[in-house]
Amino acid sequence: MATRPALSTRTLLVCAAIGVATGILGGIAGVITPVVIIGLPILYGLVLGVHVLPGIIAQEVLRLPLVALMTHVIAALISSAFNPAWAMRFIGTALLFGAIQEGVAALTRYRAWGAWRFFISAVIIGAIVAVVVWFVVDLGAFALWAQITYLVIAVLGPVAWTAVGLAIGNSLRKAGVAAR
């Protein structure tokens, strides 16, 4: 007797489509990152926050286990085409962000899909982004107001991108992408 695969071909194709689209955005973010860090470093957390999109959109559309992680990995591979030297950074970020998003979903047994759940993972990711931003731009060398602003933007970047991802995912659901 044949068993049903964990992720259907249709699910994998939706993950791939979302991964490619968000991977292009991640690749663009990777290309502009050095410019942002040098020219307007206060926005780095907002740029880094774009990497939450693959999992948020995939989970909002499909509402299944493993879709965030799968979509993140696909997006990381696409982003790596823009800057191959950062391939491991893209993949590491994808695994970390995807694991956090899957972990929060798993805590609710993949049954709670309210926006609050997505924003919990966004705040957790934002806190991690804030730590990364602290070290990448050496915030200790800045005035206190700049440090606070950096950290607030670093946390709010993933939260803002999560809101964008939820809007996109909701639109895709309404368009029938998740129909079975």
C-alpha positions as CSV (number, residue, x, y, z in Angstrom):
1,M,0.0,0.0,0.0
2,A,1.4,3.4,-1.0
3,T,1.8,6.0,1.7
4,R,1.1,9.7,1.3
5,P,4.3,11.8,1.2
6,A,4.9,14.3,4.0
7,L,4.8,17.1,1.5
8,S,2.9,16.7,-1.7
9,T,4.3,17.7,-5.1
10,R,1.8,20.6,-5.1
11,T,3.0,21.8,-1.7
12,L,6.6,21.6,-2.8
13,L,5.9,23.6,-6.0
14,V,4.2,26.3,-4.0
15,C,7.2,26.4,-1.6
16,A,9.5,26.6,-4.6
17,A,7.5,29.5,-6.2
18,I,7.5,31.4,-2.9
19,G,11.1,30.6,-2.3
20,V,12.2,31.9,-5.7
21,A,10.3,35.1,-5.3
22,T,11.5,35.8,-1.8
23,G,15.0,34.6,-2.7
24,I,15.2,37.3,-5.3
25,L,14.3,39.8,-2.6
26,G,16.8,38.3,-0.2
27,G,19.5,38.4,-3.0
28,I,18.7,42.1,-3.6
29,A,19.0,42.7,0.2
30,G,22.3,40.9,0.2
31,V,23.6,43.1,-2.7
32,I,22.6,46.4,-0.9
33,T,23.7,45.3,2.5
34,P,27.3,46.6,2.2
35,V,26.0,49.9,0.8
36,V,23.5,50.2,3.7
37,I,26.2,49.3,6.3
38,I,28.5,51.9,4.9
39,G,26.1,54.6,4.0
40,L,23.0,54.3,6.2
41,P,23.8,51.6,8.8
42,I,20.8,52.5,10.9
43,L,18.6,50.7,8.3
44,Y,20.5,47.4,8.4
45,G,18.0,45.7,10.6
46,L,15.2,46.6,8.2
47,V,17.2,45.1,5.3
48,L,18.1,42.0,7.2
49,G,14.4,41.6,8.2
50,V,13.4,40.8,4.6
51,H,14.7,37.3,5.2
52,V,11.6,36.4,7.3
53,L,9.4,36.5,4.2
54,P,9.8,32.9,2.8
55,G,8.5,31.2,5.9
56,I,5.8,33.7,6.8
57,I,4.3,33.6,3.3
58,A,4.6,29.8,3.1
59,Q,3.0,29.2,6.5
60,E,0.2,31.7,5.8
61,V,-0.6,30.1,2.5
62,L,-0.2,26.4,3.2
63,R,-0.5,26.1,7.0
64,L,1.4,22.9,7.1
65,P,4.5,21.6,9.0
66,L,7.9,22.1,7.4
67,V,6.9,24.6,4.7
68,A,8.7,27.5,6.4
69,L,11.9,25.6,6.6
70,M,11.6,24.2,3.0
71,T,10.8,27.6,1.6
72,H,13.6,29.3,3.5
73,V,16.2,26.9,2.1
74,I,15.0,27.4,-1.5
75,A,15.0,31.2,-1.0
76,A,18.6,31.0,0.4
77,L,19.8,29.1,-2.6
78,I,18.2,31.7,-4.9
79,S,19.7,34.5,-2.9
80,S,23.1,32.9,-3.1
81,A,23.0,33.4,-6.9
82,F,23.2,37.1,-6.3
83,N,26.2,36.9,-4.0
84,P,27.8,33.4,-4.0
85,A,30.4,34.5,-1.4
86,W,27.5,34.8,1.1
87,A,25.9,31.5,0.4
88,M,26.6,30.1,3.8
89,R,25.2,33.2,5.4
90,F,22.0,32.9,3.4
91,I,21.7,29.3,4.2
92,G,22.5,29.8,7.9
93,T,19.9,32.6,8.2
94,A,17.4,30.5,6.3
95,L,17.9,27.5,8.7
96,L,17.8,29.8,11.8
97,F,14.7,31.8,10.8
98,G,12.9,28.8,9.3
99,A,13.6,26.8,12.5
100,I,12.2,29.6,14.7
101,Q,9.1,29.9,12.6
102,E,8.6,26.2,12.5
103,G,9.2,26.0,16.3
104,V,6.6,28.6,17.1
105,A,4.1,26.8,14.8
106,A,5.0,23.4,16.4
107,L,4.3,24.8,19.9
108,T,0.7,25.3,18.7
109,R,0.7,21.9,17.0
110,Y,0.3,23.7,13.7
111,R,-3.3,24.5,14.7
112,A,-3.1,28.2,15.5
113,W,-2.6,30.5,12.5
114,G,-3.6,33.8,13.9
115,A,-1.4,36.8,13.2
116,W,-0.2,36.9,16.8
117,R,1.7,33.6,16.3
118,F,3.6,35.0,13.3
119,F,4.5,38.1,15.2
120,I,5.9,36.1,18.1
121,S,8.4,34.5,15.7
122,A,9.1,37.9,14.3
123,V,10.0,39.4,17.7
124,I,12.2,36.4,18.5
125,I,13.9,36.8,15.1
126,G,14.1,40.6,15.6
127,A,15.9,40.1,18.9
128,I,18.5,37.9,17.2
129,V,18.8,40.4,14.4
130,A,19.4,43.1,17.0
131,V,22.3,41.1,18.4
132,V,23.7,40.6,14.9
133,V,23.4,44.3,14.1
134,W,25.1,45.2,17.4
135,F,28.2,43.2,16.3
136,V,28.2,43.9,12.6
137,V,28.1,47.7,12.9
138,D,29.9,47.9,16.3
139,L,27.1,49.8,18.1
140,G,29.2,50.3,21.1
141,A,31.0,53.0,19.2
142,F,27.8,55.1,18.7
143,A,25.9,57.5,20.9
144,L,23.2,56.1,23.1
145,W,20.3,57.5,21.0
146,A,21.8,55.8,17.9
147,Q,22.2,52.5,19.7
148,I,18.6,52.5,20.9
149,T,17.4,53.5,17.4
150,Y,19.4,50.7,15.8
151,L,18.1,48.1,18.1
152,V,14.5,49.3,17.7
153,I,14.7,49.1,13.9
154,A,16.5,45.8,14.1
155,V,13.6,44.3,16.1
156,L,10.9,46.1,14.1
157,G,12.4,45.2,10.7
158,P,11.3,41.5,10.9
159,V,8.0,42.6,12.5
160,A,7.3,44.9,9.6
161,W,8.3,42.3,7.0
162,T,6.1,39.8,8.8
163,A,3.1,42.1,8.3
164,V,4.0,42.3,4.6
165,G,4.4,38.5,4.4
166,L,1.0,38.0,6.1
167,A,-0.7,40.4,3.6
168,I,0.9,38.6,0.6
169,G,0.1,35.1,2.0
170,N,-3.4,36.1,2.8
171,S,-3.9,37.4,-0.8
172,L,-2.5,34.2,-2.2
173,R,-4.8,32.1,0.0
174,K,-7.8,34.2,-1.2
175,A,-6.6,33.7,-4.8
176,G,-6.8,29.9,-4.3
177,V,-3.2,29.0,-4.1
178,A,-3.8,26.9,-1.0
179,A,-6.9,25.2,-2.4
180,R,-6.7,21.5,-2.2
